[in-house]
Amino acid sequence: MSIDRSELVRTFRVRAVRIGVLATLMAIVALAVFPFLPGEPDVDPAPYAVLLAAAVVGVGIVAVLPWRRLIETPLGDSVFYVWSGFDIVLIALAAAASGGGRSPAVLLYFATTLFFVTSYPRIGQAVLLVLTYAAWLGMVAATGEDPGAGVLVLQFATMGVVAFLGSFLSGQLVEQMSALGRSRSESEGRAKLLATVAASASSISVLDPDEVLDHVVDAVVELGFDAANLCVFLEGGERFRVAHGRGLPAEYDKGVHPSDIGMPGLVREAGSTVVVDNYAGDPRGVPVLRDAGFRSVLATPIWDQDAMAAVLVGGSRTRTAISPEEVEAFELLARQAEVSLANVRRFEQERDVAARLAEADRLKSDFLANVSHELRTPLTVIQGMGKTLAKRWNDMSDDTRTELLARVNRNADVLAGTINTLLDFSQLEAGRLDVRTEPFDVGELVRKSVDRLSSLFESRQVTIATEERLMVEADPRLIERVIDNLVSNAAKHTPETAHVTVSADALHGNGEARVAVSDDGPGIAPADLDHLGERFYRGSEVVARRTRGAGLGLAFARQVVELHGEHLEISSEQGRGSTFAFRLPLIGKNGKASNEESNVR
């Protein structure tokens, strides 16, 4: 920040008027007392009294003049010079009436000299010093009272020394005042910048990202910029949009722009703050902003997890330069925005974690209730049927005994399946479920699984479509569990009139085999589809009430498939059925597809 030297001089002159008036009054008092002191030269009373009266009138006029207004106009300088010239002539006349060249009134010239060298520029000082010499010489010549050449030279030399020292000291004083003014202005400017940054820090302590950025842009305007905005990068940084714009042309504010132009492009290249003091002449400036008259523009990046997410920009139409203090404050605002956005992100993450923990706790409670039910129900049936058979074995017909034994076996299978699933998941959690791959015929595995679980389908029609010798490389024990889960899942969630197809065929172009379980049942609601494969998830409340299970079958199947480097494919359309599928790598050569089909009732 610059300080106007002439302004400092004017301020000094306004203060010097009061001091000059007081000094003049002191000089008048001394001149008034002088004639009455013993041993002094003769004084001509009449002219001496007139001169004192003129001096008093002059001081009175000077005291009542509106100097603060006068100094701000060219007339003020003229009045100042007239006052100094009047004092110089008045002292010469006082000396003429009190001893001429030998009069001690010459001493008053030291005061006037000191006054004008501290109040005028160098040219004015020289003019008034010459006028002092001329007035004194004129007085000496007019009165004929010559003090002698030596005394006269000494008088003039002493005045010159006083003028030189006074001029030097006054120059140093003005420089010190300039430096002090600059320091004060800079301190005030820095204090204002820091106050703006501090105010913005308190205003952006919110948890809404848009509100945070809005406060940051407002703070940029508070720093004294005519316009401000955030340029937010899109599409991997290839383009940017203007957000939270202030004072910008509508054409630019509402648009999306390539990120290699304007301040965003310069900041991306530099990776740091960029200052442009001649934006209108910068070829990479946005044309609509150059046409809008922006001159000094400042931009700094806003980082989000080591990536440049946006650029904070401030622009001015009137400034010719941006100070380092403003750059520092600008960067502080950007850092505050980064910290606030990071806090918002952490809060969102913590809230998501809390929500997931709450959901996990709810699922755990549901899981315990479901598992208890899943274990208790078949166990109750087994216990009841076992006791009935034990007590009434001889009273039952062969058909009745056979039916009861079949029900015991089915419930025992259900109980064993639930327990196996729980054990498998405990191994998954402990990291002890190892994948031991070997070659095997996945088509044969599909046929065995469907045959083993045929009792679950009751009246549903099941079609098996597999290729012969469909050799894959995987863990047959785990893949069998996956197929069992998918097949039993189709039996649980389809009506008795549904048609289920279990297939295994080769994708010859990909070198993979695809195993799929499809049905033409009611399908899956979109709200449930996104959650299938999550642990303990059993679908919406209506579905959960209609079916049994702990919500672990699909979760286990998904994780086993992922352990093999694949993923579980789920597709469904409400009213038209669902398909669950996964792929495994083929090995060797597969024979022609036999499309062996059989119906299981």
Secondary structure, 3 states (H helix, E strand, C coil): CCCCHHHHHHHHHHHHHHHHHHHHHHHHHHHHHHHHCCCCCCCCHHHHHHHHHHHHHHHHHHHHCCHHHHHCCHHHHHHHHHHHHHHHHHHHHHHHCCCHHHCHHHHHHHHHHHHHHHHCCHHHHHHHHHHHHHHHHHHHHHHCCCCCHHHHHHHHHHHHHHHHHHHHHHHHHHHHHHHHHHHHHHHHHHHHHHHHHHHHHHHCCCCCHHHHHHHHHHHHHHCCCCEEEEEEEEHHHCEEEEEEEECCCHHHHCCEEECCCHHHHHHHHHCCCEEECCHHHCCCCCHHHHHCCCCEEEEEEEEECCEEEEEEEEEECCCCCCCHHHHHHHHHHHHHHHHHHHHHHHHHHHHHHHHHHHHHHHHHHHHHHHHHHHHHHHHHHHHHHHHHHHHHHHHCCHHHHHHHHHHHHHHHHHHHHHHHHHHHHHHHHHCCCCCCCEEEEHHHHHHHHHHHCHHHCCCCEEEEEECCCCEEEECHHHHHHHHHHHHHHHHHCCCCCCEEEEEEEEECCCCEEEEEEEECCCCCCHHHHCCCCCCCCCCCHHHHHHCCCCCCHHHHHHHHHHHCCCCCEEEEECCCEEEEEEEEEECCCCCCCCCECCEEC
